[in-house]
């Protein structure tokens, strides 16, 4: 039963972000070579991924530009909430689902560093007789980026699955597990790939929000300088 639940957790999170951006995050040829070697030797390197570290770094450097957009979570911690995906998912059996995906970025208090990344994916059926809503939360409590010659092992990433069968009920936790507790290579590899795809979408959303804010400021300035 435990193995079945672990498989469901990994596959469900991966399915939730199957439409993620596929392009590499601007890796140089040397970095791409290193990335390929890491992936080929995941079981011996501890599942470190250079592109993940690179995206962590890019996000950390950009979060400081969104200070005024930050809010407090339910624990009172400051974070930046971004919508990274929304829409409708159609399964091969004809079932339709409404999906929403969010990323919560927590500053560390040090410039250019992240304290934590939380990813939330919510899926609700839009067809069928029985109401069902599911939520998956992935937490990376240490989104490090170490350097070109070493990478974060990602062993402390935690995945939690929630479900509810009644629209009047709150989500109930079904199962949680840390990356290091997962017992199969293919599941770990799938989860790392899913996390990376979601990070790409998060970076894209962050860049889009910053661009929108900067364009709005330019527009306001031009309006102030305009004379009839």
LINFENLIN-V385263 format. One record per backbone hydrogen bond with DSSP energy under -1.0 kcal/mol. CO is the residue of the C=O (numbers start at 1). NH is the residue of the N-H. Records with the same first field share a line. If there is no record, write none. Layout:
# LINFENLIN-V385263
CO: NH + NH
This chain:
# LINFENLIN-V385263
1: 5
2: 6
3: 7
4: 8
5: 9
6: 10
7: 11
8: 12
9: 13
10: 14
11: 15
12: 16
14: 17
15: 18
17: 20
24: 26
28: 32
29: 33
30: 34
31: 35
32: 36
33: 37
34: 38
35: 39
36: 40
37: 41
39: 42
41: 44 + 45
42: 46 + 47
49: 53
50: 54
51: 55
52: 56
53: 57
54: 58
55: 59
56: 60
57: 61
58: 62
59: 63
62: 65
63: 66
66: 69
67: 70
71: 79
73: 76
77: 73
79: 71
80: 105
82: 103
85: 101
87: 99
89: 97
91: 94
95: 91
96: 126
97: 89
98: 124
99: 87
100: 122
101: 84 + 85
102: 120
103: 82
104: 118
105: 80
106: 115 + 116
110: 113
113: 108
116: 106
117: 140
118: 104
119: 138
120: 102
121: 136
122: 100
123: 134
124: 98
132: 125
133: 164
134: 123
135: 162
136: 121
137: 160
138: 119
139: 158
140: 117
142: 144
154: 157
155: 180
157: 179
158: 139
159: 177
160: 137
161: 174 + 175
162: 135
163: 172
164: 133
166: 169
172: 163
175: 161
177: 159
178: 181
179: 182
184: 188
185: 189
186: 190
187: 191
188: 192
189: 193
190: 194
191: 195
192: 196
193: 197
194: 198
195: 199
196: 200
197: 201
198: 202
199: 203
200: 204
201: 205
202: 206
203: 207
204: 208
205: 209
206: 210
207: 211
208: 212
209: 213
210: 214
211: 215
212: 216
213: 217
214: 218
215: 219
216: 220
217: 221
218: 222
219: 223
220: 224
221: 225
